[in-house]
Amino acid sequence: FPEFLTSNTANLALFPMIGLIMGFLSGFLFGPLNNWISRYFERQADQISLELYSQKDDFLSAMAGLANRNLSNAYPSGWVKWLYYSHPPIGERLSFAEEFQYD
């Protein structure tokens, strides 16, 4: 973009606008990817905690207590989860723990 390197102030005034557009696009495009990666690692952490401590009832009561205190939506719609949730919804975590089988 050599036209931005000139001394014309009209061209230089576009830099903040370009920054805003790039910031919006990167957040909109990479935010859901970062959330998915975070949810993946949180599921692994839940599995490891259940395997190591063998206290399914304690895990279930802790997750239910967190949900009650935070007033969280246990079963959000798919697009809300995809766009905003960096952790698995409490409903998924509770279902996973209830179905978890110890080896």
Backbone as ProteinMPNN parsed JSONL, in Angstrom:
{"seq_chain_A": "FPEFLTSNTANLALFPMIGLIMGFLSGFLFGPLNNWISRYFERQADQISLELYSQKDDFLSAMAGLANRNLSNAYPSGWVKWLYYSHPPIGERLSFAEEFQYD", "coords_chain_A": {"N_chain_A": [[0.813, -1.18, 0.0], [1.531, 1.528, -1.085], [0.384, 4.056, -1.294], [-0.313, 4.855, 1.241], [1.986, 5.685, 2.379], [2.584, 8.207, 1.646], [2.64, 11.789, 2.212], [0.134, 12.77, 2.44], [-2.502, 13.807, 4.371], [-5.095, 12.827, 4.342], [-4.878, 10.193, 3.548], [-3.421, 9.161, 5.692], [-5.27, 9.381, 7.69], [-6.844, 7.2, 7.371], [-5.679, 5.055, 8.656], [-6.511, 4.519, 11.439], [-9.139, 3.619, 10.916], [-8.696, 1.367, 9.323], [-7.343, -0.174, 11.202], [-9.406, -0.589, 13.079], [-11.22, -2.089, 11.541], [-9.663, -4.353, 10.925], [-9.207, -5.305, 13.512], [-11.825, -5.937, 14.327], [-12.488, -7.937, 12.446], [-10.517, -9.886, 12.993], [-11.153, -10.558, 15.637], [-13.757, -11.52, 15.322], [-13.349, -13.651, 13.579], [-11.284, -15.216, 14.743], [-12.014, -15.459, 17.39], [-14.142, -17.432, 17.898], [-12.635, -19.718, 17.217], [-10.587, -19.691, 19.156], [-12.217, -20.0, 21.414], [-13.222, -22.583, 20.944], [-10.884, -24.127, 21.148], [-10.239, -23.633, 23.829], [-12.51, -24.774, 25.091], [-12.072, -27.433, 24.395], [-9.708, -28.069, 25.844], [-10.693, -27.669, 28.421], [-12.571, -29.73, 28.615], [-10.824, -31.892, 28.615], [-9.524, -31.359, 31.032], [-11.629, -31.717, 32.833], [-12.069, -34.46, 32.48], [-9.616, -35.524, 33.367], [-9.636, -34.692, 36.039], [-11.797, -36.165, 37.012], [-10.8, -38.75, 36.621], [-8.497, -38.795, 38.272], [-9.34, -38.161, 40.913], [-11.611, -39.608, 41.479], [-14.129, -38.878, 42.451], [-17.003, -38.528, 41.68], [-19.496, -37.578, 42.587], [-18.781, -35.338, 44.112], [-17.712, -33.713, 42.122], [-19.981, -33.31, 40.514], [-21.652, -31.933, 42.337], [-20.112, -29.648, 42.771], [-20.065, -28.461, 40.212], [-22.813, -28.022, 39.846], [-23.26, -26.231, 41.943], [-21.659, -24.071, 41.089], [-23.077, -23.373, 38.796], [-25.502, -22.518, 39.893], [-24.693, -20.336, 41.498], [-23.547, -18.631, 39.591], [-25.641, -18.167, 37.932], [-25.825, -19.315, 35.419], [-26.525, -20.274, 32.014], [-27.465, -23.44, 31.471], [-27.858, -24.949, 29.185], [-27.129, -23.584, 26.513], [-27.961, -22.175, 23.265], [-26.641, -23.512, 20.189], [-25.211, -21.658, 18.551], [-24.693, -19.574, 20.297], [-23.055, -20.795, 22.165], [-20.921, -21.48, 20.463], [-20.007, -18.969, 19.671], [-19.546, -17.431, 22.024], [-18.84, -18.925, 24.372], [-16.169, -19.893, 26.345], [-15.735, -22.007, 27.92], [-16.996, -25.34, 28.422], [-20.564, -25.607, 28.469], [-22.402, -25.791, 31.56], [-24.363, -27.777, 31.612], [-23.431, -29.645, 29.704], [-21.073, -30.405, 30.967], [-22.036, -31.582, 33.296], [-23.512, -33.726, 32.213], [-21.438, -35.136, 30.98], [-19.937, -35.907, 33.24], [-21.791, -37.515, 34.589], [-22.046, -39.639, 32.81], [-19.515, -40.639, 32.798], [-17.191, -43.261, 32.975], [-15.313, -45.103, 35.219], [-12.117, -46.601, 34.927]], "CA_chain_A": [[0.0, 0.0, 0.0], [2.42, 2.7, -1.104], [-0.345, 5.325, -1.175], [-0.381, 5.244, 2.646], [3.278, 6.21, 2.802], [2.726, 9.601, 1.218], [2.396, 12.749, 3.291], [-1.251, 13.228, 2.368], [-3.147, 13.515, 5.653], [-6.322, 12.053, 4.12], [-4.49, 8.783, 3.55], [-3.021, 8.791, 7.048], [-6.468, 9.309, 8.526], [-7.464, 5.891, 7.185], [-5.046, 4.043, 9.498], [-7.38, 4.06, 12.533], [-10.274, 2.862, 10.374], [-8.178, 0.052, 8.922], [-7.094, -0.898, 12.446], [-10.69, -1.022, 13.638], [-11.765, -3.157, 10.695], [-8.842, -5.556, 11.113], [-9.473, -5.801, 14.857], [-13.148, -6.563, 14.335], [-12.44, -9.182, 11.686], [-9.72, -10.899, 13.679], [-11.92, -11.018, 16.784], [-14.91, -12.285, 14.861], [-12.903, -14.887, 12.95], [-10.449, -16.042, 15.603], [-12.647, -15.645, 18.689], [-14.739, -18.765, 18.008], [-11.579, -20.736, 17.195], [-9.985, -19.688, 20.493], [-13.197, -20.58, 22.334], [-13.273, -24.027, 20.716], [-9.661, -24.697, 21.726], [-10.391, -23.558, 25.279], [-13.488, -25.798, 25.498], [-11.415, -28.736, 24.235], [-8.823, -28.281, 26.986], [-11.513, -27.769, 29.625], [-13.12, -31.093, 28.65], [-9.731, -32.758, 29.052], [-9.305, -31.108, 32.458], [-12.716, -32.391, 33.551], [-11.817, -35.904, 32.433], [-8.478, -35.836, 34.235], [-10.041, -34.535, 37.44], [-12.628, -37.316, 37.371], [-9.945, -39.936, 36.686], [-7.544, -38.736, 39.377], [-9.917, -38.045, 42.243], [-12.667, -40.619, 41.622], [-15.21, -38.318, 43.264], [-17.991, -38.033, 40.728], [-20.533, -36.812, 43.287], [-18.228, -34.026, 44.463], [-17.608, -32.945, 40.876], [-21.337, -32.912, 40.132], [-22.165, -30.9, 43.247], [-19.346, -28.42, 42.533], [-20.548, -27.858, 38.966], [-24.177, -27.524, 40.085], [-23.126, -25.038, 42.774], [-21.181, -22.986, 40.229], [-24.171, -22.954, 37.912], [-26.48, -21.76, 40.684], [-24.12, -19.05, 41.916], [-23.295, -17.782, 38.425], [-26.886, -18.036, 37.164], [-25.458, -19.597, 34.03], [-27.428, -21.036, 31.158], [-26.899, -24.784, 31.406], [-27.975, -25.474, 27.823], [-27.285, -22.481, 25.551], [-28.09, -22.596, 21.868], [-25.36, -23.85, 19.575], [-24.45, -20.515, 18.053], [-24.226, -18.807, 21.453], [-21.904, -21.542, 22.672], [-19.838, -21.368, 19.487], [-19.503, -17.602, 19.562], [-19.207, -16.756, 23.274], [-18.443, -19.751, 25.511], [-14.799, -20.388, 26.363], [-15.791, -23.238, 28.705], [-18.208, -26.099, 28.095], [-21.71, -25.257, 29.318], [-22.546, -26.631, 32.749], [-25.161, -28.953, 31.263], [-22.543, -30.62, 29.058], [-20.123, -30.912, 31.959], [-22.767, -32.495, 34.177], [-23.812, -34.937, 31.443], [-20.183, -35.871, 30.82], [-19.572, -36.518, 34.517], [-22.734, -38.595, 34.902], [-21.791, -40.766, 31.914], [-18.113, -41.034, 32.899], [-16.945, -44.596, 33.517], [-13.961, -45.291, 35.742], [-11.474, -47.838, 34.436]], "C_chain_A": [[0.868, 1.26, 0.0], [1.677, 4.017, -0.964], [-0.468, 5.785, 0.274], [0.918, 5.866, 3.133], [3.51, 7.643, 2.348], [2.4, 10.523, 2.383], [0.973, 13.29, 3.281], [-1.977, 12.838, 3.657], [-4.445, 12.74, 5.488], [-6.004, 10.566, 4.118], [-4.115, 8.324, 4.956], [-4.225, 8.662, 7.976], [-7.178, 7.968, 8.386], [-6.866, 4.824, 8.1], [-5.912, 3.617, 10.685], [-8.567, 3.237, 12.037], [-9.832, 1.459, 9.959], [-7.896, -0.791, 10.161], [-8.373, -1.408, 13.081], [-11.284, -2.18, 12.847], [-10.985, -4.449, 10.898], [-9.072, -6.157, 12.502], [-10.811, -6.506, 14.953], [-13.11, -7.908, 13.62], [-11.639, -10.256, 12.402], [-10.455, -11.42, 14.907], [-13.087, -11.89, 16.381], [-14.491, -13.624, 14.268], [-12.15, -15.796, 13.916], [-11.044, -16.261, 16.985], [-13.297, -17.012, 18.839], [-13.707, -19.892, 17.979], [-10.903, -20.826, 18.56], [-10.931, -20.291, 21.519], [-13.265, -22.091, 22.181], [-12.057, -24.713, 21.336], [-9.759, -24.706, 23.247], [-11.382, -24.603, 25.787], [-12.885, -27.195, 25.407], [-10.526, -29.038, 25.446], [-9.6, -28.385, 28.292], [-12.156, -29.151, 29.741], [-12.053, -32.079, 29.109], [-9.464, -32.589, 30.546], [-10.396, -31.772, 33.296], [-12.473, -33.893, 33.602], [-10.68, -36.288, 33.371], [-8.864, -35.7, 35.702], [-10.921, -35.697, 37.885], [-11.79, -38.582, 37.49], [-9.065, -39.936, 37.93], [-8.208, -38.82, 40.74], [-11.065, -38.997, 42.503], [-13.815, -40.146, 42.511], [-16.252, -37.687, 42.351], [-19.049, -37.166, 41.405], [-20.04, -35.423, 43.682], [-18.119, -33.133, 43.236], [-18.983, -32.434, 40.458], [-21.884, -31.811, 41.038], [-21.412, -29.585, 43.066], [-19.842, -27.712, 41.274], [-21.961, -27.292, 39.133], [-24.142, -26.264, 40.946], [-22.63, -23.841, 41.982], [-22.297, -22.456, 39.338], [-25.194, -22.116, 38.67], [-25.955, -20.389, 41.082], [-23.947, -18.096, 40.744], [-24.544, -17.507, 37.604], [-26.642, -18.3, 35.684], [-26.532, -20.402, 33.319], [-26.814, -22.415, 30.964], [-26.91, -25.351, 29.996], [-28.192, -24.33, 26.833], [-27.464, -23.017, 24.142], [-26.697, -22.782, 21.27], [-24.553, -22.648, 19.135], [-23.954, -19.639, 19.189], [-22.995, -19.482, 22.047], [-20.708, -21.365, 21.748], [-19.194, -19.99, 19.515], [-18.946, -17.059, 20.877], [-18.592, -17.632, 24.359], [-17.012, -20.251, 25.374], [-14.685, -21.655, 27.21], [-17.031, -24.013, 28.271], [-19.358, -25.655, 29.0], [-21.862, -26.257, 30.46], [-23.349, -27.89, 32.443], [-24.324, -30.034, 30.601], [-21.575, -31.223, 30.067], [-20.802, -31.895, 32.91], [-23.094, -33.799, 33.467], [-22.564, -35.787, 31.268], [-19.808, -36.589, 32.11], [-20.505, -37.668, 34.872], [-22.472, -39.832, 34.059], [-20.37, -41.306, 32.03], [-17.99, -42.39, 33.571], [-15.5, -44.688, 33.985], [-13.406, -46.604, 35.22], [-11.092, -48.749, 35.563]], "O_chain_A": [[0.919, 1.976, 1.0], [2.276, 5.011, -0.554], [-0.7, 6.967, 0.526], [0.947, 6.505, 4.185], [4.552, 8.223, 2.653], [1.933, 10.068, 3.427], [0.654, 14.193, 4.055], [-2.051, 11.656, 3.99], [-4.861, 12.051, 6.42], [-6.784, 9.765, 4.635], [-4.46, 7.214, 5.359], [-4.185, 7.904, 8.946], [-8.032, 7.637, 9.209], [-7.489, 3.782, 8.303], [-6.036, 2.414, 10.917], [-8.954, 2.26, 12.679], [-10.531, 0.481, 10.224], [-8.177, -1.99, 10.172], [-8.419, -2.537, 13.568], [-11.792, -3.139, 13.427], [-11.578, -5.52, 11.029], [-9.125, -7.378, 12.651], [-10.922, -7.554, 15.589], [-13.635, -8.901, 14.125], [-12.042, -11.419, 12.418], [-10.387, -12.615, 15.195], [-13.373, -12.894, 17.034], [-15.192, -14.623, 14.433], [-12.352, -17.011, 13.911], [-10.614, -17.171, 17.693], [-13.031, -17.701, 19.824], [-13.886, -20.911, 18.645], [-10.673, -21.925, 19.064], [-10.492, -21.021, 22.407], [-13.357, -22.81, 23.176], [-12.187, -25.757, 21.974], [-9.393, -25.695, 23.883], [-11.128, -25.25, 26.803], [-13.161, -28.046, 26.253], [-10.585, -30.133, 26.006], [-9.194, -29.126, 29.187], [-12.274, -29.688, 30.843], [-12.331, -32.988, 29.891], [-9.206, -33.568, 31.247], [-10.109, -32.329, 34.356], [-12.652, -34.523, 34.645], [-10.781, -37.28, 34.093], [-8.453, -36.518, 36.524], [-10.802, -36.164, 39.017], [-12.043, -39.406, 38.369], [-8.906, -40.972, 38.575], [-7.689, -39.485, 41.637], [-11.459, -39.175, 43.656], [-14.403, -40.943, 43.243], [-16.364, -36.464, 42.265], [-19.453, -36.138, 40.862], [-20.786, -34.447, 43.599], [-18.402, -31.937, 43.304], [-19.135, -31.268, 40.092], [-22.507, -30.864, 40.559], [-22.006, -28.515, 43.194], [-20.017, -26.493, 41.276], [-22.268, -26.214, 38.622], [-24.908, -25.33, 40.707], [-23.114, -22.725, 42.17], [-22.441, -21.248, 39.151], [-25.694, -21.12, 38.148], [-26.68, -19.396, 41.013], [-24.172, -16.894, 40.879], [-24.51, -16.698, 36.676], [-27.173, -17.609, 34.815], [-27.33, -21.106, 33.937], [-25.752, -22.541, 30.355], [-26.046, -26.158, 29.651], [-29.311, -24.124, 26.362], [-27.154, -24.175, 23.863], [-25.708, -22.268, 21.793], [-23.337, -22.615, 19.324], [-22.898, -19.019, 19.067], [-22.015, -18.819, 22.388], [-19.596, -21.124, 22.216], [-17.976, -19.864, 19.396], [-17.974, -16.304, 20.862], [-17.871, -17.109, 25.208], [-16.675, -20.944, 24.413], [-13.64, -22.304, 27.21], [-18.005, -23.421, 27.806], [-19.141, -25.36, 30.175], [-21.491, -27.424, 30.333], [-23.041, -28.961, 32.967], [-24.488, -31.216, 30.903], [-21.291, -32.42, 30.021], [-20.219, -32.914, 33.283], [-22.967, -34.872, 34.058], [-22.618, -37.011, 31.391], [-19.406, -37.752, 32.078], [-20.059, -38.687, 35.4], [-22.653, -40.954, 34.532], [-20.051, -42.329, 31.423], [-18.607, -42.64, 34.607], [-14.575, -44.385, 33.232], [-14.129, -47.592, 35.087], [-10.545, -49.827, 35.327]]}, "name": "protein", "num_of_chains": 1, "seq": "FPEFLTSNTANLALFPMIGLIMGFLSGFLFGPLNNWISRYFERQADQISLELYSQKDDFLSAMAGLANRNLSNAYPSGWVKWLYYSHPPIGERLSFAEEFQYD"}
